[in-house]
Amino acid sequence: MTREDDPWIVAEVAELRKQGGRVAKLHAHELRQPASLFAAFARELSFPGYFGHNWDALVDCLHDWHGHDAADQTLVVLIEEADELIDAEFLGLFVSALCQAAWHANRQLDADGIPHEDRPPFALHFVFLLARAEPAAWAEPVAAGPDVRVALTVGRLSATLIGETAIDS
């Protein structure tokens, strides 16, 4: 989580695009309820028709995104106006799902935790862009997610997976 006016994010997105990476943008107002969150991710990232519209399916489709004609293309999902999500009761679960998806993608694992031999790992990142709140205000609600550790560094809050568990749908 970082402020939307953070010069670091502007520079990183420009560099990613220059290197052929993909940047997807979602607006937080579409993510306030799980059903609309799943629909927005499916639409923006062209999930397959069998996407199950639940937390486990979100993890699976995100970390398997490179199978959708993206090869080893880096993907960054920017969540704009993320301030709208700070009081969402599922915020910790949502961040945990994103951390799991990134962990699987970066480690080249399939949904069962078995290495893909025919697909390279790819970088998968999620950035919550804040317009009003400071990243530090997110530490407690984000850390409430299963197996998530948060750290505040240089005014940015990062969330990482500290254990790998299944998410209840």
Accessible surface in RSA format (square Angstrom, percent):
REM  Atomic radii and reference values for relative SASA: ProtOr
REM  Chains: A
REM  Algorithm: Lee & Richards
REM  Probe-radius: 1.40
REM  Slices: 20
REM RES _ NUM      All-atoms   Total-Side   Main-Chain    Non-polar    All polar
REM                ABS   REL    ABS   REL    ABS   REL    ABS   REL    ABS   REL
RES MET A   1    20.59  10.7   5.18   3.4  15.41  36.7   4.34   3.7  16.24  21.5
RES THR A   2     3.69   2.6   3.69   3.7   0.00   0.0   1.91   2.6   1.78   2.7
RES ARG A   3    63.69  26.7  63.69  32.5   0.00   0.0  21.55  29.5  42.14  25.5
RES GLU A   4    78.70  45.2  63.76  48.2  14.94  35.6  20.03  38.7  58.67  47.9
RES ASP A   5   103.97  72.8  80.81  80.4  23.16  54.8  43.92 103.4  60.05  59.9
RES ASP A   6    16.57  11.6  11.97  11.9   4.60  10.9   9.60  22.6   6.97   6.9
RES PRO A   7   106.98  78.0  99.09  90.3   7.89  28.7 103.55  85.5   3.43  21.3
RES TRP A   8   101.26  40.6  93.19  45.1   8.06  18.9  84.49  45.0  16.77  27.2
RES ILE A   9    10.56   6.0  10.56   7.9   0.00   0.0  10.56   7.6   0.00   0.0
RES VAL A  10   100.02  65.8  93.92  85.0   6.10  14.7  98.42  85.5   1.60   4.3
RES ALA A  11    60.82  55.9  48.81  75.3  12.01  27.3  56.39  79.4   4.43  11.7
RES GLU A  12    85.18  48.9  82.05  62.1   3.13   7.5  12.71  24.6  72.47  59.2
RES VAL A  13    17.81  11.7  17.08  15.5   0.73   1.8  17.79  15.5   0.01   0.0
RES ALA A  14    59.76  54.9  48.10  74.2  11.66  26.5  54.97  77.4   4.79  12.7
RES GLU A  15    69.60  40.0  67.35  51.0   2.25   5.4  36.45  70.5  33.16  27.1
RES LEU A  16    21.10  11.8  17.58  12.6   3.53   8.9  20.55  14.4   0.55   1.5
RES ARG A  17   124.77  52.4 107.86  55.0  16.91  40.3  45.23  61.8  79.55  48.2
RES LYS A  18   165.50  80.7 128.34  78.7  37.16  88.5  90.79  81.7  74.72  79.6
RES GLN A  19   131.58  73.6  92.40  67.5  39.18  93.3  38.65  82.3  92.93  70.5
RES GLY A  20    45.00  55.5   0.00   N/A  45.00  55.5  35.53  97.5   9.47  21.2
RES GLY A  21    13.67  16.9   0.00   N/A  13.67  16.9   2.25   6.2  11.42  25.6
RES ARG A  22    74.60  31.3  70.07  35.7   4.52  10.8  29.58  40.4  45.02  27.3
RES VAL A  23    21.17  13.9   0.00   0.0  21.17  51.0   0.00   0.0  21.17  57.4
RES ALA A  24     0.77   0.7   0.26   0.4   0.50   1.1   0.77   1.1   0.00   0.0
RES LYS A  25    99.63  48.6  86.12  52.8  13.51  32.2  38.26  34.4  61.37  65.4
RES LEU A  26     3.07   1.7   0.40   0.3   2.67   6.7   3.07   2.2   0.00   0.0
RES HIS A  27    53.13  29.0  50.21  34.9   2.91   7.5  37.18  38.3  15.95  18.6
RES ALA A  28     0.00   0.0   0.00   0.0   0.00   0.0   0.00   0.0   0.00   0.0
RES HIS A  29   110.41  60.3  94.15  65.4  16.27  41.6  70.13  72.3  40.28  46.9
RES GLU A  30    47.44  27.2  43.46  32.9   3.97   9.5  19.36  37.5  28.07  22.9
RES LEU A  31     0.00   0.0   0.00   0.0   0.00   0.0   0.00   0.0   0.00   0.0
RES ARG A  32    83.59  35.1  80.36  41.0   3.24   7.7  25.09  34.3  58.50  35.5
RES GLN A  33   114.10  63.8 114.10  83.4   0.00   0.0  42.85  91.2  71.25  54.0
RES PRO A  34    43.81  31.9  43.81  39.9   0.00   0.0  43.81  36.2   0.00   0.0
RES ALA A  35    77.31  71.1  66.10 102.0  11.20  25.5  71.02 100.0   6.29  16.7
RES SER A  36    46.28  39.1  39.81  53.1   6.47  14.9  40.44  86.1   5.84   8.2
RES LEU A  37     0.00   0.0   0.00   0.0   0.00   0.0   0.00   0.0   0.00   0.0
RES PHE A  38    10.18   5.1  10.18   6.3   0.00   0.0  10.18   6.2   0.00   0.0
RES ALA A  39    48.04  44.2  43.47  67.1   4.57  10.4  45.27  63.7   2.78   7.4
RES ALA A  40     0.88   0.8   0.45   0.7   0.43   1.0   0.57   0.8   0.31   0.8
RES PHE A  41     0.00   0.0   0.00   0.0   0.00   0.0   0.00   0.0   0.00   0.0
RES ALA A  42    19.63  18.0  15.88  24.5   3.75   8.5  16.20  22.8   3.43   9.1
RES ARG A  43   139.30  58.5 114.95  58.6  24.36  58.0  83.87 114.6  55.43  33.6
RES GLU A  44    51.01  29.3  43.67  33.0   7.34  17.5   3.53   6.8  47.48  38.8
RES LEU A  45     1.31   0.7   0.27   0.2   1.03   2.6   0.38   0.3   0.93   2.5
RES SER A  46    81.52  68.9  66.33  88.5  15.19  35.0  41.10  87.5  40.42  56.6
RES PHE A  47    19.59   9.8   0.22   0.1  19.37  50.4   0.22   0.1  19.37  55.4
RES PRO A  48    29.75  21.7  15.71  14.3  14.05  51.1  27.14  22.4   2.61  16.2
RES GLY A  49    87.69 108.1   0.00   N/A  87.69 108.1  46.43 127.4  41.26  92.4
RES TYR A  50   175.68  82.0 146.77  83.5  28.92  75.2 126.99  95.4  48.70  60.0
RES PHE A  51    11.83   5.9   2.44   1.5   9.39  24.4   3.73   2.3   8.10  23.2
RES GLY A  52    42.70  52.7   0.00   N/A  42.70  52.7  24.56  67.4  18.14  40.6
RES HIS A  53    94.59  51.7  79.55  55.3  15.04  38.5  51.75  53.3  42.84  49.9
RES ASN A  54    46.04  31.8  44.95  43.4   1.09   2.6  13.94  33.6  32.10  31.0
RES TRP A  55    16.33   6.6  16.33   7.9   0.00   0.0   3.76   2.0  12.56  20.4
RES ASP A  56    52.41  36.7  51.26  51.0   1.16   2.7  24.67  58.1  27.75  27.7
RES ALA A  57    14.99  13.8  11.09  17.1   3.90   8.9  14.37  20.2   0.62   1.6
RES LEU A  58     0.00   0.0   0.00   0.0   0.00   0.0   0.00   0.0   0.00   0.0
RES VAL A  59     8.38   5.5   8.38   7.6   0.00   0.0   8.38   7.3   0.00   0.0
RES ASP A  60    53.61  37.6  53.13  52.9   0.49   1.1  16.02  37.7  37.59  37.5
RES CYS A  61     7.84   5.9   6.63   7.4   1.21   2.8   1.21   3.1   6.63   7.1
RES LEU A  62     0.00   0.0   0.00   0.0   0.00   0.0   0.00   0.0   0.00   0.0
RES HIS A  63     2.45   1.3   2.12   1.5   0.32   0.8   1.65   1.7   0.80   0.9
RES ASP A  64    39.07  27.4  38.93  38.7   0.14   0.3   5.93  14.0  33.14  33.1
RES TRP A  65     7.52   3.0   7.52   3.6   0.00   0.0   5.34   2.8   2.18   3.5
RES HIS A  66    10.23   5.6   3.87   2.7   6.36  16.3   3.85   4.0   6.38   7.4
RES GLY A  67    37.06  45.7   0.00   N/A  37.06  45.7   7.70  21.1  29.36  65.7
RES HIS A  68    55.88  30.5  34.46  24.0  21.41  54.8  39.53  40.7  16.35  19.0
RES ASP A  69   153.78 107.7 111.25 110.7  42.53 100.6  41.01  96.5 112.77 112.5
RES ALA A  70     8.66   8.0   1.49   2.3   7.17  16.3   6.25   8.8   2.41   6.4
RES ALA A  71    69.58  64.0  54.23  83.7  15.34  34.9  67.29  94.8   2.28   6.1
RES ASP A  72    85.34  59.8  73.93  73.6  11.41  27.0   6.81  16.0  78.52  78.3
RES GLN A  73    57.48  32.1  49.50  36.2   7.98  19.0  17.10  36.4  40.38  30.6
RES THR A  74    36.56  26.0  33.93  34.4   2.63   6.3   9.56  12.8  26.99  40.8
RES LEU A  75     0.00   0.0   0.00   0.0   0.00   0.0   0.00   0.0   0.00   0.0
RES VAL A  76    15.42  10.1  15.42  14.0   0.00   0.0  15.42  13.4   0.00   0.0
RES VAL A  77     0.16   0.1   0.16   0.1   0.00   0.0   0.16   0.1   0.00   0.0
RES LEU A  78     7.56   4.2   7.56   5.4   0.00   0.0   7.56   5.3   0.00   0.0
RES ILE A  79     0.00   0.0   0.00   0.0   0.00   0.0   0.00   0.0   0.00   0.0
RES GLU A  80    54.73  31.4  54.65  41.3   0.08   0.2  12.29  23.8  42.44  34.7
RES GLU A  81    50.15  28.8  50.15  37.9   0.00   0.0  12.36  23.9  37.79  30.9
RES ALA A  82     0.00   0.0   0.00   0.0   0.00   0.0   0.00   0.0   0.00   0.0
RES ASP A  83    10.94   7.7   4.68   4.7   6.26  14.8   4.68  11.0   6.26   6.2
RES GLU A  84    51.96  29.8  42.08  31.8   9.88  23.5  26.19  50.7  25.77  21.0
RES LEU A  85     0.65   0.4   0.65   0.5   0.00   0.0   0.65   0.5   0.00   0.0
RES ILE A  86    53.76  30.6  46.85  34.9   6.91  16.6  46.85  33.7   6.91  18.7
RES ASP A  87   107.27  75.1  77.18  76.8  30.09  71.1  42.48 100.0  64.79  64.6
RES ALA A  88    13.74  12.6   0.42   0.6  13.32  30.3   6.85   9.6   6.89  18.3
RES GLU A  89   180.23 103.5 136.43 103.2  43.79 104.3  57.76 111.7 122.47 100.0
RES PHE A  90    20.93  10.5  16.61  10.3   4.33  11.3  20.93  12.7   0.00   0.0
RES LEU A  91     3.35   1.9   3.35   2.4   0.00   0.0   3.35   2.4   0.00   0.0
RES GLY A  92     7.85   9.7   0.00   N/A   7.85   9.7   2.81   7.7   5.05  11.3
RES LEU A  93    46.05  25.6  42.04  30.1   4.01  10.1  42.04  29.5   4.01  10.8
RES PHE A  94     0.28   0.1   0.28   0.2   0.00   0.0   0.28   0.2   0.00   0.0
RES VAL A  95     4.78   3.1   4.78   4.3   0.00   0.0   4.78   4.1   0.00   0.0
RES SER A  96     0.00   0.0   0.00   0.0   0.00   0.0   0.00   0.0   0.00   0.0
RES ALA A  97     0.00   0.0   0.00   0.0   0.00   0.0   0.00   0.0   0.00   0.0
RES LEU A  98     4.78   2.7   4.70   3.4   0.08   0.2   4.78   3.4   0.00   0.0
RES CYS A  99    15.84  12.0   8.25   9.2   7.59  17.8   6.57  16.6   9.27  10.0
RES GLN A 100     7.78   4.4   7.78   5.7   0.00   0.0   0.00   0.0   7.78   5.9
RES ALA A 101     0.00   0.0   0.00   0.0   0.00   0.0   0.00   0.0   0.00   0.0
RES ALA A 102    17.51  16.1  17.51  27.0   0.00   0.0  17.51  24.7   0.00   0.0
RES TRP A 103    76.72  30.8  71.02  34.4   5.69  13.4  56.81  30.3  19.90  32.3
RES HIS A 104     8.55   4.7   8.49   5.9   0.05   0.1   2.18   2.2   6.37   7.4
RES ALA A 105     1.25   1.2   0.00   0.0   1.25   2.8   0.92   1.3   0.33   0.9
RES ASN A 106    69.46  47.9  49.73  48.1  19.73  47.5  25.28  60.8  44.18  42.7
RES ARG A 107   140.56  59.0 121.46  61.9  19.10  45.5  32.11  43.9 108.45  65.7
RES GLN A 108    42.80  23.9  41.38  30.2   1.42   3.4   5.16  11.0  37.64  28.5
RES LEU A 109    13.84   7.7  12.75   9.1   1.09   2.7  12.75   9.0   1.09   2.9
RES ASP A 110    34.86  24.4  34.45  34.3   0.41   1.0  10.60  24.9  24.26  24.2
RES ALA A 111    59.13  54.4  32.26  49.8  26.87  61.1  33.09  46.6  26.04  69.0
RES ASP A 112   118.37  82.9  86.28  85.9  32.09  75.9  21.63  50.9  96.74  96.5
RES GLY A 113    31.60  39.0   0.00   N/A  31.60  39.0  12.09  33.2  19.51  43.7
RES ILE A 114   103.67  59.0 103.02  76.8   0.64   1.5 103.67  74.6   0.00   0.0
RES PRO A 115    85.28  62.2  76.90  70.1   8.39  30.5  76.90  63.5   8.39  52.1
RES HIS A 116    30.60  16.7  25.71  17.9   4.89  12.5  19.60  20.2  11.00  12.8
RES GLU A 117   172.24  98.9 133.71 101.2  38.53  91.7  52.15 100.9 120.09  98.0
RES ASP A 118   120.52  84.4  85.62  85.2  34.90  82.5  49.58 116.7  70.94  70.7
RES ARG A 119    70.46  29.6  68.50  34.9   1.95   4.7  13.07  17.9  57.39  34.8
RES PRO A 120    61.88  45.1  56.78  51.8   5.10  18.5  61.08  50.4   0.80   5.0
RES PRO A 121    60.08  43.8  50.92  46.4   9.17  33.3  51.34  42.4   8.74  54.3
RES PHE A 122     7.83   3.9   0.00   0.0   7.83  20.4   7.81   4.7   0.02   0.1
RES ALA A 123    33.30  30.6  27.80  42.9   5.50  12.5  28.60  40.3   4.69  12.4
RES LEU A 124     1.40   0.8   0.00   0.0   1.40   3.5   0.00   0.0   1.40   3.8
RES HIS A 125    88.15  48.2  84.55  58.8   3.60   9.2  55.29  57.0  32.85  38.2
RES PHE A 126    36.48  18.3   9.83   6.1  26.65  69.4   9.83   6.0  26.65  76.3
RES VAL A 127    18.01  11.9  16.75  15.2   1.26   3.0  18.01  15.6   0.00   0.0
RES PHE A 128     6.12   3.1   6.02   3.7   0.10   0.3   6.02   3.6   0.10   0.3
RES LEU A 129    14.80   8.2  14.80  10.6   0.00   0.0  14.80  10.4   0.00   0.0
RES LEU A 130     0.02   0.0   0.00   0.0   0.02   0.1   0.00   0.0   0.02   0.1
RES ALA A 131    24.61  22.6  11.04  17.0  13.57  30.9  11.27  15.9  13.34  35.3
RES ARG A 132   153.40  64.4 129.92  66.2  23.49  55.9  78.91 107.8  74.50  45.1
RES ALA A 133    25.30  23.3  15.45  23.8   9.85  22.4  25.30  35.6   0.00   0.0
RES GLU A 134   103.54  59.4 100.67  76.2   2.87   6.8  52.44 101.4  51.10  41.7
RES PRO A 135     3.72   2.7   3.72   3.4   0.00   0.0   3.72   3.1   0.00   0.0
RES ALA A 136    53.68  49.4  41.29  63.7  12.39  28.2  41.85  58.9  11.82  31.3
RES ALA A 137    58.62  53.9  33.24  51.3  25.38  57.7  46.53  65.5  12.10  32.0
RES TRP A 138     0.00   0.0   0.00   0.0   0.00   0.0   0.00   0.0   0.00   0.0
RES ALA A 139    31.94  29.4  31.53  48.7   0.41   0.9  31.82  44.8   0.11   0.3
RES GLU A 140   148.12  85.0 138.65 104.9   9.47  22.5  56.88 110.0  91.24  74.5
RES PRO A 141    39.44  28.7  30.31  27.6   9.13  33.2  38.01  31.4   1.43   8.9
RES VAL A 142     0.00   0.0   0.00   0.0   0.00   0.0   0.00   0.0   0.00   0.0
RES ALA A 143    44.96  41.3  28.61  44.2  16.34  37.2  28.68  40.4  16.28  43.1
RES ALA A 144    83.62  76.9  44.23  68.3  39.39  89.6  56.07  79.0  27.55  73.0
RES GLY A 145     5.84   7.2   0.00   N/A   5.84   7.2   0.46   1.3   5.37  12.0
RES PRO A 146    58.00  42.3  45.35  41.3  12.64  46.0  57.81  47.7   0.19   1.2
RES ASP A 147    40.45  28.3  30.58  30.4   9.87  23.3   1.90   4.5  38.55  38.4
RES VAL A 148    10.79   7.1   0.00   0.0  10.79  26.0   0.00   0.0  10.79  29.3
RES ARG A 149   143.60  60.3 138.43  70.6   5.17  12.3  47.81  65.3  95.79  58.1
RES VAL A 150    36.19  23.8  18.59  16.8  17.60  42.4  18.86  16.4  17.33  47.0
RES ALA A 151    50.02  46.0  42.33  65.3   7.69  17.5  49.70  70.0   0.31   0.8
RES LEU A 152    94.09  52.4  61.54  44.0  32.55  81.8  61.54  43.2  32.55  87.6
RES THR A 153    85.46  60.8  79.52  80.6   5.94  14.2  65.05  87.4  20.40  30.8
RES VAL A 154   122.29  80.5  87.98  79.7  34.31  82.7 103.32  89.8  18.97  51.4
RES GLY A 155    46.42  57.2   0.00   N/A  46.42  57.2  33.50  91.9  12.92  28.9
RES ARG A 156    60.62  25.5  59.29  30.2   1.33   3.2  20.81  28.4  39.81  24.1
RES LEU A 157     4.57   2.5   1.45   1.0   3.12   7.8   1.48   1.0   3.09   8.3
RES SER A 158    56.76  48.0  51.34  68.5   5.42  12.5  43.34  92.3  13.42  18.8
RES ALA A 159    27.74  25.5   6.01   9.3  21.73  49.4   6.01   8.5  21.73  57.6
RES THR A 160    71.46  50.8  68.83  69.8   2.63   6.3  62.43  83.8   9.04  13.7
RES LEU A 161    30.25  16.8   5.10   3.6  25.15  63.2   5.10   3.6  25.15  67.7
RES ILE A 162    90.82  51.7  51.67  38.5  39.15  94.4  59.46  42.8  31.36  85.1
RES GLY A 163    27.18  33.5   0.00   N/A  27.18  33.5  26.35  72.3   0.82   1.8
RES GLU A 164    83.49  47.9  52.27  39.5  31.22  74.3  16.95  32.8  66.55  54.3
RES THR A 165    63.63  45.3  55.50  56.3   8.14  19.4  60.66  81.5   2.97   4.5
RES ALA A 166    91.56  84.2  60.71  93.7  30.84  70.2  67.88  95.6  23.68  62.7
RES ILE A 167     4.15   2.4   0.33   0.2   3.82   9.2   2.15   1.5   2.01   5.4
RES ASP A 168   124.53  87.2 114.40 113.9  10.14  24.0  37.50  88.2  87.04  86.8
RES SER A 169    92.57  78.2  36.00  48.0  56.57 130.3  42.00  89.4  50.57  70.8
END  Absolute sums over single chains surface
CHAIN  1 A     8230.2       6403.3       1826.8       4487.8       3742.4
END  Absolute sums over all chains
TOTAL          8230.2       6403.3       1826.8       4487.8       3742.4
